[in-house]
Amino acid sequence: MSADLRRTAAQLSRDLAEGTTTSVELTQASLDRIAQVDGSVHAFLALNADQALDSARASDERRGRGETTGPLDGVPIAVKDVLATEGLATTCGSRILEGWVPPYDATVVTRVRGAGMPILGKTNMDEFAMGSSTEHSAYGTTHNPWDLDRIPGGSGGGSAAAVASFEAPLALGTDTGGSIRQPGAVTGTVGVKPTYGGVSRYGLVALANSLDQVGPVTRTVEDAALLHTVIAGHDPRDSTSLDQPVPDFLAAARQGATGDLSGVRIGVITELAGEGWQAGVMARFQESVDLLTKAGADVVEVSCPHFVHALATYYLILPAEASSNLARFDAMRYGLRVLPEGVDAPSAEQVMRATREVGFGDEVKRRIILGTYALSSGYYDAYYGQAQKLRTLISNDFAQAFEVADVLVSPTAPTTAFPIGDKVDDPLAMYLNDLATIPANLAGVPGISVPSGLADEDGLPAGFQVLAPALADDRCYRVGAALESLLVEQWGGPLLDRAPALEGGSL
Amino acid sequence: MPDALSRDEVAHLADLARIDLTAAELDHLAPQLSVILESVASIQGVAGADVPPTSHALPLTNVFREDVVAPCLTPEQALSGAPEAEQQRFVVPRILGDEQ
């Protein structure tokens, strides 16, 4: 018996069902792999070995009795450190929460535990999910398994790198402006942002409540559909959770994998391509569009004229919501408490100021101050108020585009992974990475990023994004799976098998 | 309307946000925030008075449930992450200023 970590979660599920491996073997193999390579990748902030193995043993015992909780019973998973995990440290990549151990689980964590999935540990991220490169983690950056000198994307770089380096078959991420899809694109993995409200946010440490959404990080579209099925559905603990039927993601993915897209109307978004986009990324995108055409899809160009303002809109709405959310880090009830120097009996306010100075990193301070400004008297209408109106116009653009197309497509990110350190002192250049992913968060629509191949100039992965109307996540799975099956056939195997740093299993 | 922030304005905003900033941080942040602000200011005037604002992707409604006693965190669990606790309570620094 063996546990081949290069197999997909769907294949591992079958291995478990056929008895060719056990959950304990799989979980131990993942932990061994983490021990072997995470010193180079730094995908994990905390490991959960004992609890994961206990969970794996329980899964094997269940299976031995002829019982399983579902297809992913016994398949291990990694969880982004922004999700509360009972008994397991949760830091959000920040010093201000160093050592905090939540007394409860996020609903998605409850659901993956309930599905019998051992939790391997918590993955690295930009502090409070603010960033596009995982360089803003207080605990050091994560490295891209394709090239260890490059960023793994952000803010969910840890989850993407863990999946790309075969440390975990599956991971959970969160996507506020692209933090699942953009890391997916630059690490050659699949990332899904579900419809806003389709997955519970209870126990997710909020960055921007109106934008955040939990979703799957996987190596295949089918795996994403399997994991999405586990975490989707109404949660009475989240007032923004939709009480609607969950589409059959897996059936849609399997239908797509047949490679037939007859009758599907695909809209190429004019505004999300062209000048400033890396040539190799655009070449892979165009090839993918051609493949979808050959699969029978009708491809049309659609214009979403207000998308050019999406980045600015987002960088007003997000800091405004974040500055309000992060007010809870006041050094009173949890987290760090720093006493100001040279003050005899400091007040709560002085302690709060000193704690936030030490506990928050540069990007978090930048955004809190920007948000405070955008919400302040005299500027509210010009900045935050305008941004809320732009949000209406961007949602209208989507609505009009979805009248002529079933799904919309674009490259996921304008470039491949850039070298670590390249943009860390240039916030505006960093923000540009989220250009193509942000509109979906503003409008609440679902999106998937599927690997589209390697850019010619640097040999690094590029991503193909599929967006669908709210609650039609199944369309993302159908089109994503069709593209994946056509591309994998062309490549002659999974893209990740071609990552130089992963060759020979050394990393 | 200013699209650039002075060092003093950043200090004031940090004060409102309850964050102490060092002099070096103020020097660093003020020009960066000005550049960001200049960039996001591009949306001013794009949407006219006739465009309604959208605060949220979903229409939000209040969610009610029956007011019944259900299991919840114990005091020990609720206080488990507190920097300081005593007699099942959070210990906080003084909250009233000298002027009180």
Boltz contact constraints between the chains, C-beta under 6 A:
constraints:
  - contact:
      token1: [A, 100]
      token2: [B, 81]
      max_distance: 6.0
  - contact:
      token1: [A, 103]
      token2: [B, 73]
      max_distance: 6.0
  - contact:
      token1: [A, 103]
      token2: [B, 77]
      max_distance: 6.0
  - contact:
      token1: [A, 103]
      token2: [B, 80]
      max_distance: 6.0
  - contact:
      token1: [A, 196]
      token2: [B, 57]
      max_distance: 6.0
  - contact:
      token1: [A, 197]
      token2: [B, 58]
      max_distance: 6.0
  - contact:
      token1: [A, 210]
      token2: [B, 56]
      max_distance: 6.0
  - contact:
      token1: [A, 239]
      token2: [B, 63]
      max_distance: 6.0
  - contact:
      token1: [A, 240]
      token2: [B, 58]
      max_distance: 6.0
  - contact:
      token1: [A, 309]
      token2: [B, 43]
      max_distance: 6.0
  - contact:
      token1: [A, 309]
      token2: [B, 46]
      max_distance: 6.0
  - contact:
      token1: [A, 312]
      token2: [B, 40]
      max_distance: 6.0
  - contact:
      token1: [A, 312]
      token2: [B, 42]
      max_distance: 6.0
  - contact:
      token1: [A, 312]
      token2: [B, 43]
      max_distance: 6.0
  - contact:
      token1: [A, 313]
      token2: [B, 43]
      max_distance: 6.0
  - contact:
      token1: [A, 315]
      token2: [B, 40]
      max_distance: 6.0
  - contact:
      token1: [A, 316]
      token2: [B, 40]
      max_distance: 6.0
  - contact:
      token1: [A, 332]
      token2: [B, 90]
      max_distance: 6.0
  - contact:
      token1: [A, 332]
      token2: [B, 92]
      max_distance: 6.0
  - contact:
      token1: [A, 333]
      token2: [B, 82]
      max_distance: 6.0
  - contact:
      token1: [A, 333]
      token2: [B, 90]
      max_distance: 6.0
  - contact:
      token1: [A, 334]
      token2: [B, 81]
      max_distance: 6.0
  - contact:
      token1: [A, 337]
      token2: [B, 83]
      max_distance: 6.0
  - contact:
      token1: [A, 346]
      token2: [B, 93]
      max_distance: 6.0
  - contact:
      token1: [A, 347]
      token2: [B, 93]
      max_distance: 6.0
  - contact:
      token1: [A, 347]
      token2: [B, 94]
      max_distance: 6.0
  - contact:
      token1: [A, 348]
      token2: [B, 92]
      max_distance: 6.0
  - contact:
      token1: [A, 348]
      token2: [B, 93]
      max_distance: 6.0
  - contact:
      token1: [A, 348]
      token2: [B, 95]
      max_distance: 6.0
  - contact:
      token1: [A, 351]
      token2: [B, 93]
      max_distance: 6.0
  - contact:
      token1: [A, 352]
      token2: [B, 18]
      max_distance: 6.0
  - contact:
      token1: [A, 353]
      token2: [B, 18]
      max_distance: 6.0
  - contact:
      token1: [A, 353]
      token2: [B, 20]
      max_distance: 6.0
  - contact:
      token1: [A, 354]
      token2: [B, 20]
      max_distance: 6.0
  - contact:
      token1: [A, 356]
      token2: [B, 19]
      max_distance: 6.0
  - contact:
      token1: [A, 357]
      token2: [B, 19]
      max_distance: 6.0
  - contact:
      token1: [A, 357]
      token2: [B, 20]
      max_distance: 6.0
  - contact:
      token1: [A, 368]
      token2: [B, 17]
      max_distance: 6.0
  - contact:
      token1: [A, 369]
      token2: [B, 13]
      max_distance: 6.0
  - contact:
      token1: [A, 369]
      token2: [B, 14]
      max_distance: 6.0
  - contact:
      token1: [A, 372]
      token2: [B, 13]
      max_distance: 6.0
  - contact:
      token1: [A, 372]
      token2: [B, 16]
      max_distance: 6.0
  - contact:
      token1: [A, 372]
      token2: [B, 17]
      max_distance: 6.0
  - contact:
      token1: [A, 373]
      token2: [B, 13]
      max_distance: 6.0
  - contact:
      token1: [A, 382]
      token2: [B, 1]
      max_distance: 6.0
  - contact:
      token1: [A, 382]
      token2: [B, 44]
      max_distance: 6.0
  - contact:
      token1: [A, 386]
      token2: [B, 43]
      max_distance: 6.0
  - contact:
      token1: [A, 386]
      token2: [B, 44]
      max_distance: 6.0
  - contact:
      token1: [A, 388]
      token2: [B, 53]
      max_distance: 6.0
  - contact:
      token1: [A, 388]
      token2: [B, 54]
      max_distance: 6.0
  - contact:
      token1: [A, 388]
      token2: [B, 55]
      max_distance: 6.0
  - contact:
      token1: [A, 389]
      token2: [B, 47]
      max_distance: 6.0
  - contact:
      token1: [A, 389]
      token2: [B, 51]
      max_distance: 6.0
  - contact:
      token1: [A, 389]
      token2: [B, 53]
      max_distance: 6.0
  - contact:
      token1: [A, 390]
      token2: [B, 43]
      max_distance: 6.0
  - contact:
      token1: [A, 390]
      token2: [B, 47]
      max_distance: 6.0
  - contact:
      token1: [A, 391]
      token2: [B, 54]
      max_distance: 6.0
  - contact:
      token1: [A, 392]
      token2: [B, 51]
      max_distance: 6.0
  - contact:
      token1: [A, 392]
      token2: [B, 52]
      max_distance: 6.0
  - contact:
      token1: [A, 392]
      token2: [B, 54]
      max_distance: 6.0
  - contact:
      token1: [A, 393]
      token2: [B, 47]
      max_distance: 6.0
  - contact:
      token1: [A, 427]
      token2: [B, 32]
      max_distance: 6.0
  - contact:
      token1: [A, 428]
      token2: [B, 39]
      max_distance: 6.0
  - contact:
      token1: [A, 444]
      token2: [B, 57]
      max_distance: 6.0
